[in-house]
């Protein structure tokens, strides 16, 4: 056995909600030896940045009688008729997905929602409450009832802390600041990972009977993004390099309310609580685009509406690239009690107090609908025929189960990570306790990665890796953003090919071993270049507009040709695309026109 080998029954990569739920449940089910690797401190995982809520059809609040669908909310007295149901949540999610979501998976999502939320509550999660003590709920875009269970605007933060505590209670071992570099798959069996301890620079082989990825999204491929610096799509790139497919990568959600020029999220809760979007004429322009839902239309629609206003000269700020989010009419008390974090963000980053003035915002790359294809139990799927990669699981934003399809509804992300992370935990426990083997690995996988690091550090070219990463983000934003067309997508693909060549000679400045963040940035840039090619290839091929994928040269949805998932496999010539059908209940939820 090579030196520096670590063995666990289960290795989970990523310490956000999906990964920690899986680890906690597997441990609770009797798997004693579980290690969770995180490239950052576990409690800095990006799940903690989610602000507005987690969806569940609890029917704890409803609109005040006579006020209309956007009026104030009141609690529903116990025993009165509910205003919401899992069926209504399911239809909203299917419609939000533009009929690309798999309806068998969505059924599980909405049916498990209340149970997951109540499990959080019983674990001690500090939700905001109605006057009689029930979990409070607010509106969110695309949902037809108040469904977002929230903790002010810190919802992801409190959920992450709650589940992390439970994982520690169940003796899960966390490796903080360990960076996974490679996935070991031989003969279609996952045998472990190779990871670097960032503090020491040492590279280790970690063997396991099962590996689960909960590595999050890839918003850092774009210049303006709500994503943390850690969200560089490492998991999807590593899985793709190891031979696993990627699905529906062309569907990248742009959130309507990223802070102007920064991209930092101003939660959809700002609009859920009643905030307005206004242009430079002071108009609530959503009246033109979604008269029924207004500011609470789905995110893809609102982002396109904002970008249209900007493109047609009705944007705000000196360069005309912003829109105003106006919350002044909500009043000081409501903003301080329901939206304290977004107020602090606006003051600190753009010097605007939303109590006194409108906040400049713009669309920001936010969420990855695509990722590693899985079953509803988190089992990674190797091909369009549905064959599994034995011992490999994924859940959360890095996975495509696919409940979001072409566009995700707000508050369904924390729900998806929790529901399918939990299900993966049960499946992994059953797999391990059912006699899963610890398979041997060929050669010394860690040594191969040490040589990769040496090669990267030995390069002494004229160009810095950081310049290549910035050029990638610029071309992805300019040519593969809110609106797309063939010409711009071809420019993006050409740029990516050129950047991949430039990367082969680019220089990493820090040549040291200990806590080399410059080396991490180099590895991350390689991952960004890997999966960005898949995004653009899928977007070029999909000659329609559906959800977050909006082609100005093909403005209509085309169910005849494109009601199908894109599946990409890596080849020497680039991504090889194939397609698989969407799971649809043709009697209950057949495709229809998507209007709001």
Secondary structure, DSSP 8 states (H G I E B T S, - for coil): --SSEEE-SEEEE--SHHHHHHHHHHHHTT---EEEEESS-GGGSGGGG--S-EE-----EEE-TTS-TTS-EEE--TTS--S--HHHHHHHHHHHTTT-S-HHHHHHHHHHHHHHHHHHHHTT----B-TTSSB-EE--TT-SS--EE-STT-HHHHHHHHHHHHHHHTT-EEEETEEEEEEEEETTEEEEEEEEETTT--EEEEE-SEEEE-----GGGSSSBSS-TT-S-HHHHHHHHTT--EE-TT-EEEEEEEETTT--B--THHHHTT-EEE-TTS--THHHH-TTTGGGS-HHHHHHHHHHHHHTT--BSTTS-BEEEE-GGG-HHHHHHH-HHHHHHHHHHH---TTTS-EEEEEEEEEE--BEEB-TT-EEE-STT--EEEEEEE-GGGEE-SSSTTS--TTHHHHHHHHHHHHHHHHHHHHHHTT------SS-HHHHHHHHHHHHHH---SSBHHHHHHHHHHHHHHHSSSSB-HHHHHHHHHHHHHHHHHHTT-B-S---STT-HHHHHHHHHHHHHHHHHHHHHHHHH--S-BTTB-BTTB-S--HHHH-EEEEEEEETTEEEEEEEE----TTTS-------
